[in-house]
Amino acid sequence: MKITKLVVLFNYQKILIGLFVSILFFVFSLLLNSTILGLIFKIISLIIFLNIIASIIASYILYDKSDLYELQKINKVVNIAKDNKAILIHASFDPLSKKIENEYPNLNLTVCDIYGNRHEHDKGIKTSKKIFPPNPKEIKIHPNKLPFENESQDFILAITAVHEILNHETRVEFFKEAKRILKDDGIIIVSEQFRNFTNFLFFNIGAFHFLSFKQWKKGIYDANLKIDGSEKITPFANMLIIKKNIA
């Protein structure tokens, strides 16, 4: 429940507004003389309330009950146990690096925090960093300039992070940089929620926080990379396997 609690903390204002609106519609439904209009207001109130509950349950399934922050699915794609050089990218929220370092001490891992992401000044970040303290070896990166040598990395992990690069051109520059520092047989693993029907159904307007698969595909292809595979982690998130587009 750790991460779900943080999701609620990050979105508590939206949740409170939603509850207030739900209660308001319910109160109005009791004051109205019209039976039909009163019933409509009750249904709207119930839909808003159920949507809030559904989004919290979906967050629990995604963040605390899935493989999103586990390593089983990643291990099927890349051998983490090897003496590789790898990068883990996050956006001011890192529940994974300590786990990777503890389980795979031979891995040469660099932890990177995207500079200027939306979470950086969020009120909930202080709390999240108490629960998941920043890695002491963590470095800040600009997405369009990765401080690594050409073809120096075996794989790159970006778990619910790259969607924080809001501008398409900057996102393309990030993928171009990732391509530059990746070995020819290297892999980029991007795990993200998509802006799709399922996420709209459970997260409502919160789905606009994410990118559609079409946007991901364009950003990756514009950097001359290719999507080598896609695996659904839960109904709410996918893991994209990205490789160099070598002719």
Salt bridges, closest charged atoms under 4 A:
GLU70 OE1 - LYS99 NZ 2.38
GLU101 OE2 - LYS137 NZ 3.39
ASP113 OD1 - HIS90 ND1 3.80
ASP113 OD2 - LYS140 NZ 3.09
GLU120 OE1 - HIS121 NE2 3.92
GLU120 OE2 - LYS140 NZ 3.04
GLU138 OE1 - HIS90 NE2 2.76
ASP154 OD1 - LYS183 NZ 3.21
GLU164 OE1 - ARG118 NE 2.90
GLU164 OE2 - HIS119 NE2 3.06
GLU164 OE2 - HIS163 NE2 3.25
GLU164 OE2 - HIS209 NE2 3.27
GLU177 OE2 - ARG180 NE 2.94
ASP184 OD1 - LYS244 NZ 3.34
GLU192 OE1 - HIS163 ND1 2.67
ASP222 OD2 - HIS168 NE2 3.21
ASP222 OD2 - LYS218 NZ 3.11
ASP228 OD2 - LYS243 NZ 3.27
GLU231 OE2 - LYS73 NZ 2.92
